[in-house]
Amino acid sequence: MASTDVEKAARAEIALMAAAGEALAPLLRGWLDRLAHERRLSPKTREAYARDMAAFLHLLGRHLGGPVGLEALATLAPRDVRAVIAARRADGAEPRTLVRFLAAARSFARHLEREGIGKVGALAAVKAPKLVRSLPRPVTVEAARALADPATRAGEDRDNWVLARDAAVIALLYGSGLRISEALSLTAGEVPLPGQGDQVTVTGKGGRMRMVPVLQQVLEAVSEYRTLCPYQLDPDAPLFRGAKGGPLSPRVVQQAVERMRGALGLPDSATPHALRHSFATHLLAGGGDLRSIQELLGHASLSTTQVYTAVDAAALMASWRSAHPRARLPEKTGQ
């Protein structure tokens, strides 16, 4: 768990307490404790909930013309909630942000009801903005392999160990479908040497742990990095190191991929996270079943994984349109 995430969560909670005032502060503190210990949400997620709840209380207080207490929450009308959402939208919030914003307020309202303190019925009466789910945009197998190949960056003025490091991280993202945060949180002792194992244990969202298989080619890429790395890689210390020896920043990997996609002529959608999408899409295309892919990706819900069936179907239709002789209707001729 990155200490910066914990620090950011703490700052967001302080800001929330300041926005709440004395009446709601202890109740909000109890809500955040429930999120941490009963729902086991990560510091990053709790930070988002705290920031959204602080914004909700601020805008609601501005709308009502005074501090927000339990009585004000209990007597809210749906029009009040809509006014707050409209104010948040006017501040430039996107639909996805508005959905999260409303979800935080509803979560706090459920906490109040569970504690027997009261109900905030107006929040349930207002529909969240509709989201149009965009399909993941994976890269091709060839592009994924090129991104994980140190030779792609052979002309760059960078140390060989840095090129090997970035290639090893990218190989893990594509070869095992890891999130970048999961790959960078691995310790040197958690990733086996080639021939000495074929899986790693990662901690994903919500603190959920899962076993993930690792190809020997990926382990060989990691082993090459280990050999070249100038720093001592203790078993309990981060495996991937930055230029000065500290934990590697996700931004460094993102920048490496940005440089390579320019050289390879790939679109802006070719990001480190797109390699995770590619892992799932290519597995599905190769005959993998959704339940297995769900477990490999660490998705809590199968519905999250099912989006890849749409990606696979879209790719199939694109191939059909480009290759099948009946895909294009003949132009109409005049009678």
Disulfide bonds with the S-S distance in Angstrom:
none
